[in-house]
């Protein structure tokens, strides 16, 4: 609600109020000098990587590399996931084919059993 709604005798007061608000706004703007942007300095950490990583065209690893601290967790997490995926794909796993063609996981050592050869011989003949 503005003061101008109350009639002609209030209009000079409304103009004076606006003028005062502009002066106050200008004084506030002058009081605070604009701050120059300074890029936050990220701490550099030495980390041993076991595989190469490429981020924005920059190669990191393998070996001891110095990287910004905010990148350490991501790179180490990536290496851990790659190790787990490799172990899952190339690790010693075994399964019997169960009902409906579904694999039933069994310990890999079960296939080293001498009785397994007997079972195979009995089922083949």
Secondary structure in CASP SS format (residue, H / E / C, confidence):
PFRMAT SS
TARGET T0000
AUTHOR 0000-0000-0000
METHOD secondary structure of the structure
MODEL  1
X C 1.00
X C 1.00
X H 1.00
X H 1.00
X H 1.00
X H 1.00
X C 1.00
X H 1.00
X H 1.00
X H 1.00
X H 1.00
X H 1.00
X H 1.00
X H 1.00
X H 1.00
X H 1.00
X H 1.00
X H 1.00
X H 1.00
X H 1.00
X H 1.00
X H 1.00
X H 1.00
X H 1.00
X H 1.00
X H 1.00
X H 1.00
X H 1.00
X H 1.00
X H 1.00
X H 1.00
X C 1.00
X C 1.00
X C 1.00
X C 1.00
X C 1.00
X C 1.00
X C 1.00
X C 1.00
X C 1.00
X C 1.00
X C 1.00
X C 1.00
X E 1.00
X E 1.00
X E 1.00
X E 1.00
X E 1.00
X E 1.00
X C 1.00
X C 1.00
X C 1.00
X E 1.00
X E 1.00
X E 1.00
X C 1.00
X C 1.00
X E 1.00
X E 1.00
X E 1.00
X C 1.00
X C 1.00
X E 1.00
X E 1.00
X E 1.00
X E 1.00
X E 1.00
X E 1.00
X H 1.00
X H 1.00
X H 1.00
X H 1.00
X H 1.00
X H 1.00
X H 1.00
X H 1.00
X H 1.00
X H 1.00
X H 1.00
X H 1.00
X H 1.00
X H 1.00
X H 1.00
X H 1.00
X H 1.00
X H 1.00
X H 1.00
X H 1.00
X H 1.00
X H 1.00
X C 1.00
X C 1.00
X C 1.00
X E 1.00
X E 1.00
X E 1.00
X E 1.00
X C 1.00
X H 1.00
X H 1.00
X H 1.00
X C 1.00
X E 1.00
X E 1.00
X E 1.00
X E 1.00
X C 1.00
X H 1.00
X H 1.00
X H 1.00
X H 1.00
X H 1.00
X C 1.00
X H 1.00
X H 1.00
X H 1.00
X H 1.00
X H 1.00
X H 1.00
X H 1.00
X H 1.00
X H 1.00
X H 1.00
X H 1.00
X C 1.00
END
